[in-house]
Amino acid sequence: MNRHADAAAGAALVVMWSSGFVGAELGTRYAPADTLLAWRYIVAAALLGGLAAVLGTRLTPRALLRQGTLGLLCQFLYLGGVVFGVGLGVPAGTTALIAAVQPLVVAVAAGAVLGERIGPRQRAGLVLGLLGVALVVAGDVGPGSAPWWAFLLPIGGMAALSAGTVLERRWRPAESPLESLTAQTVLTAGVFVALAGAGGHLQPPADPGFWWAVAWVVVLSTFGGYGTYLLVLRRSGAVRVSTLLYLTPPTTMVWAFVMFGEVPGPLAVPGIAICAVGVAMALRPRVPQPRPAPLVARGSGTPRC
């Protein structure tokens, strides 16, 4: 993948990933969060499963176990932690700020587990990006109405996505991104359906607005957002894909303004600028330092000690 394709994939990831927050706002106007998640995955699993049947996709039990583990971490625990945390009263801005810690967690873990080392400039960029996100969501940060333990849900979701990101890069599965997306979505659908059914929330509302929200999150968030996440992760590494997520809160702010008329706070614009600078610093390739040439004694062909 060349630099232009890398940039296009990164831009698509940011736009599509941030669409999930808009879809959640749209869907939870008509139904509880677990109903929306269950039907999001029922529809996505049906479409991807049908495509897999047409293509004759076959995965080994070991591959299904591997993809099931990744789906549990990156889809079920991440989405469940974020959505149910917000549903219990954790402010969306606080949730976004917790999620924004993920690039720092992944950078530390990737260095230890994957050998994806980052330099001082990249570390400074990650910290600057977190500061920018904090300014963007500053107007919505606070304890809200949630009990203290509800904050453990988005924290756990952030940790699960970080672990799944590092594990996927560590395992380097042979399955294609489409095969991975299909297996993870189908297996995650079963968990979300069981959860919604146990809570008595599986019955969908008849309102067309709910199905519009389901279509939104299936096409833009699952196929677009998580699909491009897998693609960028495999092509560019765990640190890069996580760093790009710093740009999703500012992009979500734009979505919210266009879709719902939500006016950004006074710190949002400088926050976006700081976030953009931090991401640019973190993603700028490291320039290898040239090794000094050995000193050669004048008149001899051997290095001088």
C-alpha positions as CSV (number, residue, x, y, z in Angstrom):
1,M,0.0,0.0,0.0
2,N,1.5,3.3,-1.1
3,R,1.4,6.6,0.9
4,H,-1.6,7.9,-0.9
5,A,-3.5,4.7,-0.2
6,D,-2.4,4.8,3.4
7,A,-3.7,8.3,3.8
8,A,-7.1,7.4,2.1
9,A,-7.5,4.4,4.3
10,G,-6.7,6.4,7.4
11,A,-9.2,9.1,6.5
12,A,-11.9,6.5,5.8
13,L,-11.2,4.9,9.2
14,V,-11.6,8.2,11.1
15,V,-14.8,9.2,9.3
16,M,-16.4,5.7,9.5
17,W,-15.3,4.9,13.1
18,S,-16.8,8.2,14.3
19,S,-20.1,7.5,12.6
20,G,-20.8,4.9,15.2
21,F,-21.3,7.5,17.9
22,V,-23.9,9.2,15.6
23,G,-25.6,5.9,14.9
24,A,-25.8,5.2,18.7
25,E,-27.5,8.6,19.2
26,L,-29.9,7.9,16.4
27,G,-30.8,4.3,17.5
28,T,-31.2,4.8,21.2
29,R,-33.9,7.4,20.6
30,Y,-36.1,4.5,19.7
31,A,-34.8,1.5,21.6
32,P,-32.5,0.5,24.5
33,A,-28.8,0.2,23.6
34,D,-28.8,-3.7,23.8
35,T,-31.7,-3.8,21.3
36,L,-29.8,-1.6,18.9
37,L,-26.5,-3.6,19.3
38,A,-28.3,-6.9,18.9
39,W,-30.1,-5.9,15.6
40,R,-27.0,-4.2,14.3
41,Y,-25.2,-7.5,14.6
42,I,-28.1,-9.6,13.4
43,V,-28.3,-7.7,10.1
44,A,-24.5,-7.4,9.7
45,A,-24.0,-11.1,10.4
46,A,-26.8,-12.1,7.9
47,L,-25.2,-10.0,5.2
48,L,-21.6,-11.1,5.8
49,G,-22.7,-14.7,6.4
50,G,-24.6,-14.7,3.1
51,L,-21.6,-13.3,1.3
52,A,-19.3,-16.0,2.9
53,A,-21.7,-18.7,1.7
54,V,-21.6,-17.3,-1.9
55,L,-17.8,-17.1,-1.8
56,G,-17.5,-20.6,-0.3
57,T,-15.5,-19.3,2.7
58,R,-14.3,-22.0,5.1
59,L,-12.4,-21.4,8.3
60,T,-10.7,-24.0,10.5
61,P,-11.8,-24.4,14.1
62,R,-8.5,-22.9,15.2
63,A,-9.2,-19.8,13.0
64,L,-12.7,-19.5,14.4
65,L,-11.4,-19.6,17.9
66,R,-8.8,-17.0,17.1
67,Q,-11.3,-14.7,15.5
68,G,-13.9,-15.3,18.2
69,T,-11.3,-14.1,20.8
70,L,-10.6,-11.0,18.8
71,G,-14.3,-10.3,18.2
72,L,-15.0,-10.7,21.9
73,L,-12.3,-8.1,22.7
74,C,-12.6,-5.6,19.9
75,Q,-16.4,-5.7,19.3
76,F,-18.4,-7.1,22.2
77,L,-16.4,-5.9,25.2
78,Y,-15.4,-2.6,23.5
79,L,-18.9,-1.6,22.2
80,G,-20.6,-3.1,25.2
81,G,-18.4,-1.2,27.7
82,V,-18.9,2.1,25.9
83,V,-22.6,1.9,25.1
84,F,-23.7,0.5,28.4
85,G,-21.5,2.9,30.3
86,V,-23.2,5.8,28.5
87,G,-26.6,4.2,29.1
88,L,-25.8,4.2,32.9
89,G,-25.1,7.9,32.9
90,V,-21.4,8.2,32.1
91,P,-21.2,11.4,30.0
92,A,-20.2,10.9,26.4
93,G,-17.3,13.3,26.7
94,T,-15.9,11.4,29.7
95,T,-16.3,8.2,27.7
96,A,-14.5,9.7,24.7
97,L,-11.7,10.9,27.0
98,I,-11.3,7.4,28.5
99,A,-11.3,5.9,25.0
100,A,-8.6,8.4,23.9
101,V,-6.1,6.8,26.4
102,Q,-6.0,3.8,24.1
103,P,-3.2,5.0,21.8
104,L,-0.9,5.4,24.8
105,V,-1.8,2.0,26.1
106,V,-1.2,0.4,22.7
107,A,2.1,2.3,22.2
108,V,3.4,0.9,25.5
109,A,2.1,-2.6,24.8
110,A,3.2,-2.6,21.2
111,G,6.8,-1.7,22.2
112,A,6.9,-4.6,24.7
113,V,5.0,-7.2,22.8
114,L,5.4,-6.3,19.1
115,G,8.7,-4.4,19.0
116,E,7.0,-1.4,17.5
117,R,9.2,1.2,19.2
118,I,8.4,4.9,19.1
119,G,10.8,7.8,19.6
120,P,10.5,10.9,21.7
121,R,8.7,12.9,19.0
122,Q,6.1,10.1,18.6
123,R,5.6,10.0,22.4
124,A,5.2,13.7,22.6
125,G,2.6,13.6,19.7
126,L,0.6,11.0,21.6
127,V,0.4,13.1,24.7
128,L,-0.4,16.2,22.7
129,G,-3.2,14.3,20.9
130,L,-4.7,13.2,24.2
131,L,-4.6,16.9,25.4
132,G,-6.4,17.9,22.2
133,V,-9.1,15.3,22.7
134,A,-9.5,16.5,26.3
135,L,-10.1,20.1,25.1
136,V,-12.6,18.9,22.4
137,V,-14.8,17.0,24.9
138,A,-14.1,19.4,27.8
139,G,-17.7,20.6,27.9
140,D,-19.1,17.1,28.4
141,V,-16.6,15.8,30.9
142,G,-17.7,15.1,34.5
143,P,-19.1,12.5,36.8
144,G,-22.6,12.7,35.3
145,S,-25.4,10.7,37.0
146,A,-23.5,7.3,36.9
147,P,-22.5,5.3,39.9
148,W,-18.8,5.0,40.3
149,W,-18.6,1.4,39.1
150,A,-20.2,2.4,35.7
151,F,-16.9,4.1,34.8
152,L,-15.3,0.7,34.8
153,L,-17.3,-0.2,31.7
154,P,-15.7,2.3,29.3
155,I,-12.3,1.7,31.0
156,G,-12.7,-2.0,30.4
157,G,-13.9,-1.4,26.8
158,M,-10.8,0.7,26.1
159,A,-8.6,-2.0,27.6
160,A,-10.3,-4.7,25.6
161,L,-9.9,-2.9,22.3
162,S,-6.2,-2.2,23.2
163,A,-5.6,-5.9,24.0
164,G,-7.4,-7.0,20.8
165,T,-5.4,-4.6,18.7
166,V,-2.1,-5.8,20.0
167,L,-3.1,-9.5,19.8
168,E,-4.3,-9.2,16.2
169,R,-1.0,-7.7,15.3
170,R,0.9,-10.3,17.3
171,W,-0.9,-13.3,15.8
172,R,-1.0,-11.9,12.2
173,P,-3.8,-14.3,11.3
174,A,-3.9,-15.8,7.8
175,E,-7.5,-14.9,7.3
176,S,-8.3,-11.9,5.1
177,P,-9.8,-8.8,6.6
178,L,-13.2,-9.8,5.1
179,E,-13.0,-13.3,6.6
180,S,-12.0,-11.8,9.9
181,L,-14.8,-9.3,9.9
182,T,-17.3,-12.0,9.0
183,A,-16.2,-14.5,11.6
184,Q,-16.0,-11.8,14.4
185,T,-19.3,-10.3,13.5
186,V,-21.2,-13.6,13.3
187,L,-19.8,-14.8,16.6
188,T,-20.3,-11.4,18.3
189,A,-23.9,-11.4,17.1
190,G,-24.7,-14.5,19.1
191,V,-23.4,-12.9,22.3
192,F,-25.3,-9.6,21.8
193,V,-28.5,-11.5,20.9
194,A,-28.2,-13.6,24.0
195,L,-27.6,-10.5,26.1
196,A,-30.6,-8.6,24.7
197,G,-32.8,-11.7,25.0
198,A,-31.9,-12.2,28.6
199,G,-32.9,-8.6,29.4
200,G,-36.2,-8.9,27.5
201,H,-35.0,-6.3,24.9
202,L,-34.7,-8.3,21.7
203,Q,-38.0,-7.3,20.2
204,P,-37.3,-4.3,17.8
205,P,-39.5,-1.3,17.6
206,A,-41.6,-0.8,14.5
207,D,-40.6,2.8,14.0
208,P,-38.7,3.3,10.7
209,G,-36.3,5.6,12.5
210,F,-34.9,2.6,14.3
211,W,-34.2,0.7,11.1
212,W,-32.6,3.7,9.6
213,A,-30.2,3.8,12.6
214,V,-29.5,0.1,12.2
215,A,-28.7,0.6,8.5
216,W,-26.4,3.5,9.5
217,V,-24.4,1.5,12.0
218,V,-24.2,-1.7,9.8
219,V,-23.0,0.0,6.7
220,L,-20.9,2.9,8.1
221,S,-19.8,1.6,11.5
222,T,-19.4,-2.1,11.1
223,F,-18.5,-2.6,7.5
224,G,-16.8,0.8,7.1
225,G,-15.4,1.5,10.6
226,Y,-14.3,-1.8,11.8
227,G,-13.5,-3.1,8.3
228,T,-11.0,-0.2,7.7
229,Y,-9.7,-0.6,11.3
230,L,-8.7,-4.2,10.4
231,L,-7.2,-3.1,7.1
232,V,-5.1,-0.2,8.6
233,L,-4.0,-2.4,11.5
234,R,-2.7,-5.1,9.3
235,R,-1.0,-2.7,6.8
236,S,0.4,0.0,9.1
237,G,0.6,-1.4,12.6
238,A,-1.0,-1.2,16.0
239,V,0.4,2.2,17.0
240,R,-0.7,4.0,13.8
241,V,-4.2,2.6,13.8
242,S,-4.7,3.6,17.4
243,T,-3.2,7.0,16.9
244,L,-5.7,7.7,14.2
245,L,-8.5,7.2,16.7
246,Y,-7.5,10.5,18.3
247,L,-9.2,12.2,15.4
248,T,-12.5,10.5,15.9
249,P,-13.8,12.8,18.8
250,P,-13.3,16.0,16.6
251,T,-14.9,14.2,13.7
252,T,-17.8,13.1,15.8
253,M,-18.2,16.7,16.9
254,V,-18.6,17.7,13.2
255,W,-21.1,14.8,12.7
256,A,-23.1,16.0,15.7
257,F,-23.2,19.6,14.5
258,V,-24.3,18.6,11.0
259,M,-26.8,15.9,12.1
260,F,-28.2,17.3,15.4
261,G,-27.2,21.0,15.4
262,E,-25.0,20.5,18.5
263,V,-22.8,23.6,18.8
264,P,-19.2,22.8,19.8
265,G,-17.8,24.4,23.0
266,P,-15.3,27.2,23.0
267,L,-12.3,24.9,23.5
268,A,-13.2,22.6,20.7
269,V,-11.5,24.5,17.8
270,P,-8.1,24.8,19.6
271,G,-8.6,21.2,20.8
272,I,-8.9,20.1,17.2
273,A,-5.8,22.0,16.2
274,I,-3.7,20.5,19.0
275,C,-5.1,17.1,18.3
276,A,-4.1,17.4,14.6
277,V,-0.6,18.5,15.4
278,G,-0.2,15.7,17.9
279,V,-1.4,13.1,15.4
280,A,0.9,14.5,12.7
281,M,3.9,14.3,15.1
282,A,3.0,10.7,16.2
283,L,2.5,9.4,12.6
284,R,5.5,11.1,11.0
285,P,7.9,8.4,10.0
286,R,11.1,8.1,12.0
287,V,14.1,9.1,9.9
288,P,16.9,6.6,10.5
289,Q,20.2,8.2,11.5
290,P,23.1,7.5,9.1
291,R,25.8,5.4,10.7
292,P,29.1,7.3,10.8
293,A,31.7,6.0,8.3
294,P,34.7,4.3,10.0
295,L,37.8,6.5,10.3
296,V,40.5,5.4,8.0
297,A,44.2,6.3,8.6
298,R,45.7,8.4,5.8
299,G,47.6,6.2,3.5
300,S,46.2,2.9,4.8
301,G,43.2,0.9,3.8
302,T,42.3,-0.3,7.3
303,P,40.0,1.5,9.8
304,R,41.8,3.5,12.5
305,C,41.2,2.3,16.1
